Amino acid sequence: MLDGIKEFFSAMPYIAWSIVSLLVALLVISQMWDKVKWWWHNTWYSFPLIGKIASLSKDTNKDSINSSWFKAEKTLCRDYKKFIQIQDKNDYDEKVSYITKAGDNGRKPTPALIWPLTFVLVIVEALGFSYVLAGYTIPGASENLQGMGALGIALLISVILVAFTHFSGHEIFVYGQVKQARQEWIEGGRIGKTHTKKMPLAQPQSGDDDQPGYVQLMNRVGSNANLKISFLTAIIVIVIAIGATYVRGQVLEKLLQQDTVGQTTNSSTKDALDMSAKDIVLPDADANANANATKKAVDDKNKNDEHGGWGTFIVLAFIFVFLQILGVIFGFKWGFAGQNSAAAYKAIGGGRYTSYADVRAHYKEIADMAQSKLENLQQKIMDRNGGSGTDGMHLKGSFHQFMQEENEREADDSQHSNRLADRVKAVALASKSQPATAFTAVSVESLKAPSLVGLEGIMGKIDSMGDDKEAIKIYIKSLSDDIKAQVMQALKAKKEEAAKRASAADSELDDLLS
């Protein structure tokens, strides 16, 4: 294979080095993909004549939902909104809280540069294995076919080992985290359970604030950890190291035996030819002494080769084992123990931000760039309308305003989804307590008397009615005066709380994008 690579570089150096340069460029781009994507997005938007702004400025249709916006303006704002993932501090703090409680604070995923390094190690291992296995892979086949088969088997073994060692390192890290948490539980007197419930990223992370740190960790990592993959990996590595060394030894003995037979045969033939040419016949004692001297020289040479070969094979076995340990170290050093820590890490910028102040600074940069592009687009639309259009509207919409409207819309959608989910739960609970019947629309008469006890139950029933205001009114009117007053007060407080949350979100967004 090495000879083939050398021939390829010698025959087509420009193509070969172009491929290498392309691979290096792809590697660099992958490391800086977010910056490359942001640069290309802005470049393509501002590109003359065929850029996105030039294209959008030709669309003078107004938005069908809000006529104060042109469709082109909203398209631009939505494109820039894609670069904003975290919109409020609570969202950021929730993800940081998950990572911290899972014991993954300060950890990172495996760097992309580690994988090319691992790939190079795999190739080196595969080449070494292929030379060892070449004579035994496909007996009776041609030398080229044996070499290709041996290389394929060696690559397969190496890739399997890379996967096993990486998973082993991750398993050892998780095992260490759980073991330490259990030790804290034991030292604390074995009070309570080691874990209370699973805490996925989608749930509020304050749900187990009242629990000890080891409980919080095992709620996110798990309470049972073992080293099954690590033990299996150790067995595989040891078996392959011993097997490869044994096969190397057999190949060495085979070569030494062939070399011994060849040298003895050549020496005997040469002596016979020399003697016949001169018609001189040595006495038996001299001939035996000459033969013994030749044999001793060959044996000494083979013994030195054998010792040197076995010493080399032992060193290669140690190198092979060290490479596998290095793979385990990679898996141990990088990666997350928490089941959702990787998703949380990615959501907060993949290590880009150290605090929410960094988030605000980054998003302010995005907002400023988006506003600049939006103003450029608005100017082009107004110029086009001034030359050939009929709408003399002066465009004043801002990216900040767009984000406020989107925030309000998403809040409304979230509240609607929550109400729908509560309604589905209420129907499910009712169906469990009553015999199954065919589904019919809720009649107004069924709402005239409260079927739930307590203010909380009444408010839950009102929430389950969704947006059916008439039904809610009828239901409230059917209540007694004192309960009705309590319900009205609760509805007022709920409305004020919703307005307060919306105002807080708007204030935070104003602060973020100002």
SEFI-717937 format. One line per field, with one value per residue (C-alpha): x, y, z. Coordinates in nm, 2 decimals. Example, Ala and Ser with C-alpha at 12.3 -4.5 7.8 and 13.67 -1.06 7.14 Angstrom:
BEGIN
c1: 1.23, 1.37
c2: -0.45, -0.11
c3: 0.78, 0.71
// end
This chain:
BEGIN
c1: 0.00, 0.29, 0.44, 0.11, 0.09, 0.44, 0.37, 0.05, 0.24, 0.52, 0.29, 0.03, 0.19, -0.04, -0.36, -0.23, -0.13, -0.45, -0.64, -0.43, -0.48, -0.86, -0.87, -0.68, -0.91, -1.22, -1.07, -1.00, -1.35, -1.51, -1.33, -1.45, -1.79, -2.00, -1.78, -1.76, -2.14, -2.19, -1.94, -2.10, -2.45, -2.36, -2.15, -2.43, -2.69, -2.47, -2.35, -2.42, -2.69, -2.75, -2.73, -3.02, -3.09, -3.10, -3.34, -3.57, -3.59, -3.79, -4.07, -4.30, -4.58, -4.70, -4.72, -5.06, -5.08, -4.93, -4.95, -4.70, -4.43, -4.32, -4.27, -3.91, -3.84, -3.97, -3.77, -3.45, -3.54, -3.62, -3.29, -3.10, -3.32, -3.18, -2.85, -3.02, -3.09, -3.10, -3.34, -3.36, -3.15, -3.37, -3.32, -2.94, -2.94, -3.15, -2.90, -2.60, -2.78, -2.83, -2.46, -2.35, -2.57, -2.47, -2.10, -2.01, -1.92, -1.59, -1.60, -1.61, -1.70, -1.42, -1.23, -1.26, -0.88, -0.87, -1.05, -0.80, -0.52, -0.71, -0.75, -0.38, -0.31, -0.56, -0.38, -0.05, -0.19, -0.36, -0.04, 0.15, -0.12, -0.15, 0.22, 0.19, -0.13, -0.04, 0.08, -0.20, -0.51, -0.61, -0.39, -0.32, -0.42, -0.19, 0.04, -0.16, -0.49, -0.34, -0.21, -0.55, -0.73, -0.49, -0.52, -0.90, -0.90, -0.65, -0.85, -1.16, -0.98, -0.84, -1.18, -1.34, -1.06, -1.10, -1.47, -1.42, -1.14, -1.34, -1.65, -1.44, -1.29, -1.64, -1.76, -1.48, -1.55, -1.93, -1.84, -1.61, -1.88, -2.15, -1.90, -1.81, -2.17, -2.25, -1.95, -2.10, -2.43, -2.26, -2.06, -2.39, -2.54, -2.72, -3.02, -3.29, -3.25, -2.95, -3.18, -3.54, -3.65, -3.51, -3.44, -3.43, -3.34, -3.70, -3.80, -3.73, -3.40, -3.51, -3.72, -3.46, -3.29, -3.39, -3.19, -2.82, -2.57, -2.51, -2.89, -2.90, -2.61, -2.76, -3.09, -2.92, -2.65, -2.81, -2.75, -2.61, -2.27, -2.04, -1.72, -1.84, -1.72, -1.38, -1.32, -1.42, -1.19, -0.90, -0.95, -0.97, -0.65, -0.45, -0.56, -0.48, -0.14, -0.04, -0.18, -0.01, 0.32, 0.29, 0.21, 0.51, 0.73, 0.60, 0.67, 1.02, 1.10, 0.97, 1.20, 1.50, 1.44, 1.42, 1.73, 1.92, 1.83, 1.92, 2.25, 2.35, 2.25, 2.44, 2.75, 2.75, 2.69, 2.96, 3.22, 3.13, 3.17, 3.50, 3.64, 3.53, 3.67, 4.02, 3.99, 4.08, 3.90, 3.93, 3.97, 3.66, 3.78, 3.85, 3.52, 3.33, 3.51, 3.43, 3.06, 3.05, 3.20, 2.95, 2.66, 2.78, 2.81, 2.46, 2.32, 2.49, 2.34, 1.99, 2.02, 2.10, 1.82, 1.58, 1.67, 1.65, 1.32, 1.16, 1.28, 1.12, 0.80, 0.78, 0.83, 0.56, 0.32, 0.39, 0.33, 0.00, -0.12, -0.02, -0.22, -0.52, -0.47, -0.44, -0.78, -0.92, -0.77, -0.93, -1.27, -1.22, -1.10, -1.37, -1.75, -2.03, -2.18, -2.52, -2.78, -2.87, -2.54, -2.42, -2.75, -2.73, -2.37, -2.45, -2.76, -2.55, -2.30, -2.08, -1.83, -1.84, -1.99, -1.86, -2.15, -2.48, -2.30, -2.11, -2.44, -2.58, -2.27, -2.28, -2.65, -2.61, -2.36, -2.61, -2.89, -2.68, -2.58, -2.94, -3.06, -2.80, -2.90, -3.27, -3.22, -3.04, -3.33, -3.59, -3.40, -3.39, -3.76, -3.85, -3.63, -3.81, -4.15, -4.05, -3.95, -4.22, -4.44, -4.77, -4.71, -4.54, -4.52, -4.21, -4.06, -3.97, -3.98, -3.67, -3.52, -3.58, -3.95, -3.96, -3.81, -4.06, -4.35, -4.20, -4.15, -4.52, -4.64, -4.42, -4.55, -4.91, -4.84, -4.68, -4.98, -5.22, -5.02, -5.02, -5.39, -5.45, -5.23, -5.42, -5.75, -5.63, -5.52, -5.86, -6.04, -5.81, -5.88, -6.25, -6.25, -6.08, -6.34, -6.64, -6.76, -6.64, -6.90, -6.91, -6.76, -7.01, -6.97, -6.98, -7.33, -7.39, -7.61, -7.31, -7.13, -7.39, -7.28, -6.93, -6.82, -6.48, -6.42, -6.19, -6.06, -5.77, -6.01, -6.24, -5.95, -5.82, -6.17, -6.17, -5.82, -5.94, -6.22, -5.95, -6.07, -6.44, -6.53, -6.90, -6.88, -6.65, -6.89, -7.18, -6.98, -6.86, -7.22, -7.34, -7.11, -7.21, -7.14, -6.85, -6.68, -6.75, -6.56, -6.27, -6.26, -6.27, -5.99, -5.79, -5.85, -5.74, -5.42, -5.35, -5.39, -5.17, -4.90, -4.91, -4.88, -4.59, -4.41, -4.46, -4.33, -4.03, -3.95, -3.99, -3.77, -3.50, -3.52, -3.49, -3.19, -3.04, -3.09, -3.04
c2: 0.00, 0.24, 0.16, 0.25, 0.58, 0.67, 0.58, 0.80, 1.10, 1.05, 1.01, 1.28, 1.52, 1.81, 1.60, 1.43, 1.74, 1.91, 1.64, 1.68, 2.05, 2.01, 1.77, 2.02, 2.30, 2.10, 2.02, 2.39, 2.49, 2.23, 2.37, 2.73, 2.63, 2.88, 3.17, 3.06, 3.02, 3.37, 3.53, 3.36, 3.46, 3.83, 3.82, 3.66, 3.91, 4.20, 4.06, 4.30, 4.23, 3.87, 3.89, 3.82, 4.19, 4.26, 3.97, 4.05, 4.42, 4.31, 4.16, 4.45, 4.24, 4.31, 4.05, 3.89, 3.89, 4.23, 4.48, 4.71, 4.47, 4.37, 4.00, 4.07, 4.24, 3.94, 3.70, 3.89, 3.91, 3.54, 3.45, 3.64, 3.51, 3.16, 3.27, 3.35, 3.03, 3.15, 3.45, 3.49, 3.44, 3.18, 2.95, 2.99, 2.94, 2.62, 2.46, 2.57, 2.43, 2.09, 2.07, 2.17, 1.93, 1.65, 1.70, 1.81, 2.17, 2.26, 1.95, 1.96, 1.72, 1.54, 1.80, 1.75, 1.74, 1.43, 1.22, 1.28, 1.19, 0.87, 0.80, 0.83, 0.59, 0.35, 0.36, 0.29, 0.00, -0.13, -0.12, -0.30, -0.57, -0.61, -0.70, -0.96, -1.11, -1.10, -1.46, -1.61, -1.42, -1.60, -1.91, -1.99, -1.65, -1.41, -1.18, -0.87, -1.03, -1.15, -0.80, -0.64, -0.89, -0.85, -0.47, -0.49, -0.72, -0.49, -0.18, -0.36, -0.46, -0.11, 0.07, -0.17, -0.10, 0.28, 0.25, 0.02, 0.23, 0.55, 0.40, 0.25, 0.59, 0.74, 0.45, 0.49, 0.86, 0.80, 0.51, 0.74, 1.01, 0.77, 0.59, 0.93, 1.02, 0.69, 0.74, 1.07, 0.90, 0.64, 0.90, 1.09, 0.79, 0.63, 0.87, 0.86, 0.73, 0.78, 0.93, 1.05, 1.09, 1.15, 1.51, 1.56, 1.90, 1.97, 1.99, 2.28, 2.21, 2.35, 2.04, 1.87, 2.18, 2.04, 1.73, 1.67, 1.71, 1.34, 1.29, 1.57, 1.41, 1.06, 1.21, 1.32, 1.06, 0.75, 0.55, 0.23, 0.23, -0.06, -0.13, -0.41, -0.25, -0.16, -0.52, -0.65, -0.39, -0.50, -0.86, -0.78, -0.56, -0.82, -1.11, -0.90, -0.79, -1.15, -1.29, -1.03, -1.09, -1.46, -1.43, -1.20, -1.46, -1.73, -1.52, -1.44, -1.81, -1.89, -1.63, -1.74, -2.10, -2.01, -1.80, -2.09, -2.34, -2.09, -2.00, -2.36, -2.47, -2.18, -2.25, -2.62, -2.56, -2.29, -2.52, -2.81, -2.60, -2.46, -2.80, -2.96, -2.67, -2.72, -3.10, -3.07, -3.30, -3.20, -3.47, -3.56, -3.40, -3.07, -3.08, -3.14, -2.86, -2.62, -2.73, -2.68, -2.34, -2.24, -2.37, -2.20, -1.86, -1.91, -2.01, -1.71, -1.48, -1.63, -1.62, -1.25, -1.18, -1.38, -1.19, -0.86, -0.96, -1.07, -0.75, -0.54, -0.74, -0.68, -0.31, -0.31, -0.49, -0.22, 0.05, -0.11, -0.14, 0.23, 0.34, 0.17, 0.33, 0.67, 0.60, 0.53, 0.86, 1.05, 0.90, 0.97, 1.33, 1.45, 1.39, 1.42, 1.20, 1.36, 1.21, 1.56, 1.74, 1.73, 1.89, 2.16, 2.23, 2.28, 2.50, 2.75, 2.80, 2.50, 2.66, 3.00, 3.18, 3.19, 3.39, 3.54, 3.87, 3.70, 3.58, 3.93, 4.07, 3.81, 3.86, 4.24, 4.19, 3.98, 4.23, 4.52, 4.34, 4.23, 4.59, 4.72, 4.47, 4.55, 4.92, 4.85, 4.64, 4.90, 5.17, 4.97, 4.88, 5.25, 5.35, 5.09, 5.21, 5.57, 5.48, 5.24, 5.14, 5.28, 5.25, 5.56, 5.40, 5.49, 5.17, 5.20, 4.84, 4.73, 4.40, 4.47, 4.52, 4.20, 4.00, 4.15, 4.04, 3.70, 3.67, 3.75, 3.51, 3.23, 3.30, 3.28, 2.96, 2.82, 2.91, 2.76, 2.44, 2.43, 2.48, 2.21, 1.97, 2.05, 1.99, 1.65, 1.55, 1.65, 1.45, 1.15, 1.17, 1.20, 0.90, 0.69, 0.77, 0.72, 0.43, 0.46, 0.63, 0.78, 1.12, 1.41, 1.78, 1.94, 2.07, 2.41, 2.25, 2.03, 2.35, 2.51, 2.34, 2.29, 1.93, 2.00, 2.10, 2.38, 2.69, 2.50, 2.24, 2.51, 2.70, 2.37, 2.31, 2.67, 2.61, 2.28, 2.48, 2.65, 2.95, 2.88, 3.21, 3.16, 2.83, 2.97, 3.26, 3.02, 2.80, 3.10, 3.24, 2.90, 2.93, 3.07, 3.43, 3.38, 3.12, 3.34, 3.63, 3.41, 3.28, 3.64, 3.74, 3.44, 3.52, 3.88, 3.77, 3.52, 3.79, 4.03, 3.76, 3.68, 4.05, 4.08, 3.78, 3.93, 4.27, 4.11, 3.91, 4.23, 4.42, 4.16, 4.14, 4.52, 4.50, 4.22, 4.39, 4.75
c3: 0.00, 0.08, -0.26, -0.42, -0.24, -0.34, -0.70, -0.69, -0.56, -0.81, -1.11, -1.03, -0.77, -0.85, -0.81, -0.50, -0.32, -0.43, -0.26, 0.06, 0.05, 0.01, 0.31, 0.52, 0.41, 0.50, 0.84, 0.91, 0.79, 1.01, 1.31, 1.23, 1.08, 1.28, 1.18, 0.82, 0.81, 0.96, 0.72, 0.42, 0.53, 0.55, 0.23, 0.03, 0.16, 0.06, -0.27, -0.56, -0.82, -0.73, -0.35, -0.11, -0.05, -0.42, -0.47, -0.18, -0.28, -0.59, -0.37, -0.28, -0.14, 0.21, 0.48, 0.49, 0.88, 0.96, 0.67, 0.84, 0.72, 0.38, 0.32, 0.22, 0.56, 0.75, 0.54, 0.62, 0.99, 1.01, 0.84, 1.10, 1.38, 1.30, 1.46, 1.79, 1.99, 2.35, 2.39, 2.77, 3.08, 3.23, 2.93, 2.96, 3.34, 3.30, 3.07, 3.28, 3.59, 3.42, 3.32, 3.67, 3.85, 3.62, 3.71, 3.36, 3.43, 3.25, 3.02, 2.64, 2.36, 2.18, 1.97, 1.60, 1.56, 1.77, 1.51, 1.23, 1.48, 1.57, 1.20, 1.14, 1.43, 1.28, 0.95, 1.12, 1.31, 1.00, 0.80, 1.07, 1.10, 0.72, 0.68, 0.96, 0.83, 0.46, 0.43, 0.63, 0.52, 0.21, 0.16, -0.20, -0.33, -0.52, -0.32, -0.41, -0.31, 0.02, 0.09, 0.01, 0.23, 0.52, 0.50, 0.50, 0.81, 0.98, 0.92, 1.05, 1.37, 1.42, 1.37, 1.62, 1.87, 1.82, 1.90, 2.20, 2.35, 2.32, 2.48, 2.75, 2.84, 2.86, 3.06, 3.31, 3.35, 3.42, 3.65, 3.85, 3.88, 4.00, 4.24, 4.39, 4.43, 4.60, 4.83, 4.94, 5.00, 5.22, 5.41, 5.47, 5.65, 5.36, 5.43, 5.16, 4.81, 4.58, 4.32, 4.32, 3.96, 3.62, 3.54, 3.16, 3.01, 2.92, 3.28, 3.52, 3.68, 4.02, 4.07, 4.29, 4.45, 4.79, 4.73, 4.80, 4.52, 4.48, 4.43, 4.17, 3.98, 3.97, 3.87, 3.55, 3.50, 3.64, 3.96, 3.80, 3.63, 3.54, 3.35, 3.12, 2.80, 2.96, 3.07, 2.73, 2.56, 2.79, 2.69, 2.32, 2.33, 2.52, 2.29, 1.98, 2.12, 2.21, 1.89, 1.67, 1.85, 1.81, 1.44, 1.40, 1.57, 1.34, 1.03, 1.17, 1.22, 0.88, 0.72, 0.93, 0.83, 0.46, 0.50, 0.67, 0.40, 0.13, 0.27, 0.34, -0.01, -0.17, 0.04, -0.04, -0.41, -0.43, -0.25, -0.48, -0.79, -0.66, -0.58, -0.91, -1.11, -0.95, -0.93, -0.56, -0.31, 0.06, 0.32, 0.51, 0.83, 0.65, 0.47, 0.79, 0.97, 0.68, 0.69, 1.07, 1.04, 0.78, 0.99, 1.30, 1.12, 0.98, 1.33, 1.50, 1.24, 1.28, 1.66, 1.65, 1.40, 1.62, 1.93, 1.75, 1.59, 1.92, 2.09, 1.82, 1.84, 2.22, 2.17, 1.90, 2.13, 2.40, 2.14, 2.03, 2.39, 2.45, 2.15, 2.29, 2.63, 2.45, 2.29, 2.64, 2.77, 2.48, 2.58, 2.95, 2.90, 2.67, 2.66, 2.91, 3.18, 3.19, 2.95, 2.81, 2.89, 2.52, 2.41, 2.68, 2.60, 2.23, 2.31, 2.51, 2.23, 2.26, 2.50, 2.33, 2.63, 2.98, 3.11, 3.00, 2.95, 2.66, 2.52, 2.52, 2.36, 2.08, 2.02, 2.02, 1.74, 1.55, 1.61, 1.49, 1.17, 1.11, 1.16, 0.92, 0.65, 0.72, 0.67, 0.34, 0.22, 0.33, 0.14, -0.17, -0.14, -0.09, -0.39, -0.61, -0.49, -0.56, -0.92, -1.02, -0.73, -0.60, -0.22, -0.07, 0.27, 0.47, 0.62, 0.98, 1.11, 1.31, 1.39, 1.76, 1.68, 1.48, 1.77, 2.02, 1.79, 1.75, 2.13, 2.19, 1.92, 2.06, 2.41, 2.29, 2.11, 2.42, 2.64, 2.38, 2.38, 2.76, 2.77, 2.51, 2.71, 3.03, 2.85, 2.71, 3.07, 3.21, 2.94, 3.01, 3.39, 3.33, 3.10, 3.37, 3.63, 3.40, 3.17, 2.81, 2.60, 2.25, 2.23, 2.22, 2.24, 2.59, 2.65, 2.81, 3.07, 3.20, 3.28, 3.50, 3.83, 3.95, 3.95, 4.12, 4.48, 4.57, 4.39, 4.23, 4.08, 3.95, 3.79, 3.63, 3.48, 3.34, 3.19, 3.03, 2.84, 2.64, 2.44, 2.47, 2.65, 2.64, 2.81, 3.07, 3.14, 3.18, 3.42, 3.63, 3.65, 3.78, 4.09, 4.42, 4.48, 4.73, 4.50, 4.20, 4.37, 4.44, 4.08, 3.95, 4.18, 4.07, 3.70, 3.76, 3.93, 3.65, 3.39, 3.58, 3.62, 3.25, 3.17, 3.41, 3.25, 2.90, 3.02, 3.18, 2.86, 2.66, 2.90, 2.88, 2.51, 2.49, 2.71, 2.50, 2.16, 2.25
// end
